[in-house]
Amino acid sequence: MFMMKTLIGISFCAQVASSWAFICTDPSPAIQQTRRSGQPTAAPIAEGLGAVLDEVPGVVLDPAWSGSHVIEAWREAQRTAVPAGRLVVAVWPEVVSPTSVIHLDLEEWSARMETSFALWFAALAAACDRCIDGGQVVAVTERPEGKESAGWSLESAVADAVEVMVRSLALVHRSRRVRIHVVSTSARLRGRTGTLVADVVGAVAMLLEADAPGVTTAVIRVAADA
C-alpha cells in the first residue's frame, strides 16, 4: 500500500510566484521504520521549505492495477488546486532491503517499480499543470550511488525514468516558461540520513531561488556522507 499525501505551503499569496507546493508519498503504514509520528518520510523537507500537510486518499496498486482509478481521481482533483510558482515533488516509498531482481516476485516488482513510476508520473504531471507561467518544479529522487547500487536496480531504473520524464515535461511546458529540475539523494538507501533534510532543502532552495530563466532540467546529486 502507498499512502499519497500532498504538502501545501504558501509563503505569501497563493496566486503569486512566491507560493510553494510540496507533493510527496507516504510509505506503507505496515512498515514504520522511516516514519516519524505518522508523518510521511519527506515531511521534514517540507517543513524546511515551509509546507503544510494535506492528506490525499491512499493508493493500492496490485499487479492488476486495481487502484489506478484512485491516482486518476487525485490527478483530476489537482487540476482545480491552488496554482503555485515553486513546486517540489518527492515520491519516496518505504525503503526496503537491497534485493536482486531475480529474487523478486511479481507483487514486489510492481510495488518497487511500477507503482513508484506511476505515482511519480501522476505527481510530476500534476505539479507541472499547477505551476504558473514562469514557475519552477523540482523533483527530488532517490538514486543509489554507482559503487553501492547492488540490489537497487529498480530504484535506479525509477530515478532514470524520472529524469527522462523531467526532460519531456520541460519540453511540454516550455511555451509557458516552466523550468523543471532534479535533485537526487542516496541518503535513505545508504542509511545515512543525518544531514538529509539540510542537504536536500539547500539544493532545492538553490534551484528555486536562482534567477536563471534560461536554465532548465538541471540535475544536482546530493552526497550522503553523514
N, C-alpha and C positions, 0 to 999 in steps of 0.2 A: 504494500500500500504506500502511496505517496500522498502526502497532505500538501496541497499548494496553498501558500499564503501570499498576500500582497502587502508590502510595506509602503505606505504612502507618507511622504514627508514634504511639507510645503513651507519654504523659508519665508516668503513674503506673501505675494498674491498668487492665487492658483493659476491665473491666466498669463503670467509673465514668464520670461525665460529663466528667472531665478528659482522657479519651482522645482521641487525634487520628487521623484518617484522611485521606489525600490521594489522590485519583483523578485521573489525567491520561492523555493520549495522547502517544505519541512520534511525531515527524514521520517521513516516508518515509525509509528507510535509503538510498535512492538520491540524496537531496538532503541535504547535510551542513552547509550554511552556518550554521544556527542551533543545531546540536547541539554539545555540549561533552563530549568524552571518552566518546562513546557514550551519554550520558545524555539523557533527554527534555528538551525545551526548558524545561519548568516545574520541573525538578529543583531549581534554586537557590531557588525559592519554597518548595518542600517542605522544603529544608534549613533555610530561615529559620524554618519552623514546627516543626522537629524531627522530620521524617519519615524513614522508611527505605524504600529501594527494593524493590519486589516485582514481578517481571515477569509479565505476562499474555500469552497467545498472540497472535500477530499477526493482524490483521484485514485482509482484502481485500474491498472491495465494488466490484464492477464494475456496469455498467448492469443486469445480470441479477440482481443481489443474491445471487450465488452464495456469498458469505461470510457471509450473515446468521446461519447456524447457529452461527458462532463467537461472535458477540455474544450470542446467546441462551444458549449454554453458559456464557459468562462471567457473565452476569446470574444464572443459576441457581446458580453456584458462590458468588456473593456472598451468597446467602441464608443460608449457613452460616458466613460470615466473622465475625470478632470484632466485636461491636457497638461503636459509638463515640458519644461525646457531642457531638463537634465534627468536622464533615467539610467538606472543601474539594474542589471539582471544577473541573478546568481541562482542557477538551478543546481542545488547541491543535494544529491540523495545521500542516504546513510552510507558512511564509509564501511566497507566490508573488508575482509582479508584478501590480499592478492591471491588470485586463483588463475591457473592455466585455463585457457579457453576449452581445451579438450575435456576438462573436468566439470564443465557447467552443463546443467540440464536446460531444457527449453524455457522453463519459468525463470531461472536465474539469468539466462541470456536476455530475456525480454525485460526483466527488471533493470539490469545494469546497462543495457544498450538501447533497446527500442523505446522503453519508457522514458529514459533520460533524454533521448534525442527528441521524442515527441513533445515533451514538456519544454525543452529548450526552444524548439520551433514555435510553439504556442506563445511562450513568454516573450521571446525576442520580436516576433511579428507584432504582438500586441503593443510592446514598448515602442516600436518604430511608428506604429499607427498613432499612438498617443503623443508622440513627440511633436512639438510645434515646429514650424518652419524655422530653420536656422539653429535648431537644438542639437543635443548630442545624446548618444546612448553608449553605455559601456557594458560589455558582457564580461563577467568575472568567472572564468573557467577553472577547473581543477585538472592539471596536467602533470603526470609523473615526469621526473627528470630522466634524461636519457639513460644514465647508468644505473638507475634504480626503477626501471619500468617493468621489470619481470613480474608478471601476474596482473598487470594493469592495462592489458591491451585494449579492453573495451573502453576504459576511461580515456585512454589515449585517442581511440577512434572517435569518441564523442567530442573531445576537445578539438580534434582536427575538423570534424564536421561543423562545429560552431564557428570556427574561423572562416571556413568556406561560406557558411551562411551569412556571416557578418559582411563579407565582401559582396555577396549577392544583394543583400538588403541595402547596402550602401549605394549600389547602382540603382535599385528600385526607387530609393528616396532622394537621389541626387538632385532632382529638379526642385526639391523643397529645401536643399542645402542642409539636410540632416547628416551629421557625421556619426559614425559608429566605430567603436574601438574595442579592443580586447585586453584584459588584464588576466594573467594566468598565475596560479599558485599551486605548489605541490605540498603545502604545509600539512593539510589534514591527511593526505595519503602517506606522508612520511611520519606522521605523529608528532610533528614539530609545530605546534600552534602558539608558541609563546608570544611571538610578535605578529601573528597573522593579521589581527584587526588593524593595528597601526600601519603595517606594511601595505595592506590592500587599500585601506582608506586613503593613505598617502598617494598611492599610484592612481587610484580613481580620481581623487581630487585634482591631481596634476593634469590629467587629461581633460577633465571637465572645465577647469579654470583657464586652460591655455587659450590665448587669443590667437588661434592659428586656423582660420577658416579654410585654408587650403589643405589641411592635413586630415586625412580620414583613414580608417582601417589600420590604425597604429596598433601594434602588439607589444605589450610590456610583460616580461617574465619577472615575477617577484620571487626572490630567493627565499628558501625556507631553512635557515640555519639555526633558529632559536628553538 
